[in-house]
Amino acid sequence: MPLPYGDQVRNANRTRPADSSLPLLFLDVDGPLNPYAAQKERRPEGYTTIRVALEPGRPLRVWLHPDHGRALLGLGYDLCWATTWMDAANRWIAPVIGLPELPYVDFTGALFAERPDGVHWKTERIVAYAEGRPFAWVDDEQGPADEAFVTAHHPAPALLQHVNPRLGLREPDFEALTTFATSLDT
């Protein structure tokens, strides 16, 4: 399946300064980039399979689409990992999909922590990392409590784009990200 905007990649290899005026795009791996919930016996069309041994024992099967990196780089965002993979995403995921080394949100000490208000354990750290910059966050686990938290604690526009973990990032997701980034320019 060809990804949207493949022909419209804008200066994909440019280096962006840390204080860029571009919005941030927080990327989760499992769900958006690795459609882990797809049928186990059928790799999605266009995806490649890698085996990753993050810990001793049985390697993890990961499906990745090689065109995702190019498409993401062309959206007009500063990209940042927001995943349990943290810096390991730079070693295992980025090279396969064509992304450079990216900064990451450090979730050390917060991984899988349950909150009584139902807010996802990533949300507070993502808002803190954004430091008031507009951002979009693609993940398969956000919900209404996360939307409410971001609205209450983040002064800039934000898009929480839920991605179906059976499908991964699809054309409607890229369209929503493009629309959001474009809306910030007006």
C-alpha positions as CSV (number, residue, x, y, z in Angstrom):
1,M,0.0,0.0,0.0
2,P,1.6,3.3,-1.0
3,L,1.6,5.8,1.8
4,P,0.2,9.3,1.3
5,Y,2.3,12.3,0.6
6,G,5.2,10.1,-0.6
7,D,5.8,12.4,-3.5
8,Q,5.3,15.5,-1.4
9,V,8.2,14.9,1.1
10,R,9.6,18.4,1.9
11,N,13.3,18.5,2.5
12,A,13.2,15.2,4.5
13,N,16.9,15.2,5.4
14,R,17.1,18.7,6.8
15,T,18.3,19.2,10.3
16,R,15.9,21.1,12.6
17,P,17.1,23.0,15.6
18,A,15.8,22.0,19.0
19,D,14.0,25.3,19.4
20,S,12.1,24.9,16.1
21,S,8.9,26.7,15.6
22,L,7.5,23.5,14.1
23,P,4.9,21.5,16.1
24,L,6.1,18.3,17.7
25,L,4.9,14.9,16.6
26,F,5.2,12.3,19.3
27,L,5.5,8.8,17.9
28,D,4.5,5.6,19.5
29,V,5.9,2.4,18.0
30,D,3.6,-0.4,18.9
31,G,0.2,0.3,17.3
32,P,1.0,3.2,14.9
33,L,4.3,1.9,13.3
34,N,4.0,-1.7,14.3
35,P,0.4,-2.9,13.8
36,Y,1.0,-5.6,16.4
37,A,-2.7,-6.5,16.7
38,A,-3.0,-7.5,13.0
39,Q,-3.7,-11.2,12.3
40,K,-0.6,-12.9,13.7
41,E,-0.2,-15.2,10.6
42,R,-0.5,-12.4,8.1
43,R,2.0,-9.6,7.8
44,P,0.2,-6.5,6.5
45,E,0.9,-5.7,2.9
46,G,4.0,-3.5,2.3
47,Y,5.4,-4.2,5.8
48,T,8.7,-5.9,6.6
49,T,9.3,-8.1,9.6
50,I,12.2,-7.7,12.1
51,R,13.0,-9.7,15.2
52,V,14.1,-7.6,18.2
53,A,15.7,-9.0,21.3
54,L,15.2,-6.1,23.7
55,E,15.6,-8.5,26.7
56,P,17.1,-12.0,26.9
57,G,14.7,-14.7,25.7
58,R,12.3,-14.9,22.8
59,P,12.7,-12.1,20.3
60,L,9.8,-9.7,19.6
61,R,8.2,-9.8,16.1
62,V,7.8,-6.3,14.8
63,W,6.2,-5.3,11.5
64,L,7.3,-2.0,10.0
65,H,6.5,-0.1,6.8
66,P,9.7,1.2,5.1
67,D,7.8,4.2,3.7
68,H,6.6,5.5,7.0
69,G,9.8,7.4,7.8
70,R,9.8,9.4,4.6
71,A,6.1,10.2,4.9
72,L,6.5,11.3,8.6
73,L,9.5,13.5,7.7
74,G,7.4,15.2,5.1
75,L,4.6,16.3,7.4
76,G,6.3,19.5,8.8
77,Y,6.8,18.4,12.4
78,D,9.8,17.9,14.7
79,L,9.6,14.2,15.4
80,C,10.1,12.7,18.8
81,W,9.7,9.1,20.1
82,A,7.0,8.7,22.8
83,T,7.2,4.9,23.2
84,T,8.2,2.3,25.7
85,W,11.1,1.6,23.3
86,M,12.5,5.1,24.3
87,D,16.1,5.3,22.9
88,A,16.0,1.7,21.6
89,A,13.6,3.0,18.9
90,N,16.6,4.8,17.4
91,R,18.5,1.5,17.1
92,W,15.7,-0.8,16.0
93,I,12.9,1.1,14.4
94,A,14.4,4.3,12.8
95,P,16.9,2.6,10.4
96,V,14.2,0.2,9.1
97,I,11.7,3.0,8.3
98,G,14.2,5.6,7.2
99,L,14.2,8.0,10.2
100,P,17.3,9.7,11.6
101,E,18.1,9.4,15.3
102,L,15.3,11.2,17.1
103,P,14.9,12.6,20.7
104,Y,12.7,10.6,22.9
105,V,10.4,11.2,25.9
106,D,12.1,9.5,28.9
107,F,9.4,7.4,30.6
108,T,11.8,5.9,33.2
109,G,9.8,5.5,36.5
110,A,6.5,6.1,34.8
111,L,6.2,3.0,32.5
112,F,2.8,1.4,32.9
113,A,2.0,3.4,36.0
114,E,-1.8,3.5,36.6
115,R,-3.4,6.8,37.6
116,P,-6.6,7.1,39.5
117,D,-7.9,9.7,37.1
118,G,-7.6,7.3,34.1
119,V,-5.0,9.4,32.3
120,H,-2.5,7.3,30.3
121,W,0.9,7.0,31.9
122,K,2.5,8.7,28.9
123,T,0.3,11.8,28.9
124,E,1.8,13.9,31.7
125,R,5.3,13.4,30.5
126,I,4.4,14.2,26.9
127,V,2.8,17.5,28.0
128,A,5.8,18.4,30.1
129,Y,8.2,17.6,27.2
130,A,6.2,19.8,24.8
131,E,6.8,22.8,27.1
132,G,3.9,24.7,25.6
133,R,4.6,23.9,21.9
134,P,1.8,22.7,19.7
135,F,2.0,18.9,19.3
136,A,0.3,15.9,17.7
137,W,0.6,12.5,19.4
138,V,0.0,9.2,17.5
139,D,-0.8,6.3,19.7
140,D,-3.2,3.4,20.1
141,E,-4.0,3.9,23.8
142,Q,-5.2,7.5,24.3
143,G,-8.7,8.2,25.5
144,P,-11.1,10.9,26.7
145,A,-9.2,11.3,30.0
146,D,-6.0,12.1,28.0
147,E,-7.8,14.7,25.9
148,A,-9.2,16.3,29.0
149,F,-5.7,16.3,30.7
150,V,-4.1,17.9,27.6
151,T,-6.8,20.5,27.3
152,A,-6.4,21.4,31.0
153,H,-2.6,21.4,31.2
154,H,-1.3,22.4,27.8
155,P,-1.7,26.0,26.6
156,A,-1.1,25.3,22.9
157,P,-3.1,23.3,20.3
158,A,-2.7,19.6,20.5
159,L,-4.0,16.6,18.4
160,L,-4.3,13.2,20.0
161,Q,-4.5,10.9,17.0
162,H,-5.7,7.4,17.9
163,V,-4.4,4.8,15.6
164,N,-5.9,1.3,15.2
165,P,-3.3,-1.2,16.3
166,R,-4.6,-3.7,13.8
167,L,-3.9,-1.3,10.9
168,G,-1.1,1.0,11.9
169,L,-0.8,4.5,10.4
170,R,-3.0,4.9,7.4
171,E,-4.0,7.6,5.0
172,P,-6.7,9.2,7.3
173,D,-4.0,9.5,10.0
174,F,-1.6,11.3,7.7
175,E,-4.4,13.5,6.5
176,A,-5.4,14.4,10.1
177,L,-1.7,15.2,10.9
178,T,-1.4,17.4,7.8
179,T,-4.6,19.2,8.5
180,F,-3.5,19.9,12.1
181,A,-0.1,21.2,11.1
182,T,-1.6,23.3,8.4
183,S,-4.1,24.8,10.8
184,L,-1.3,26.1,12.9
185,D,0.1,28.2,10.0
186,T,-3.1,30.3,9.8
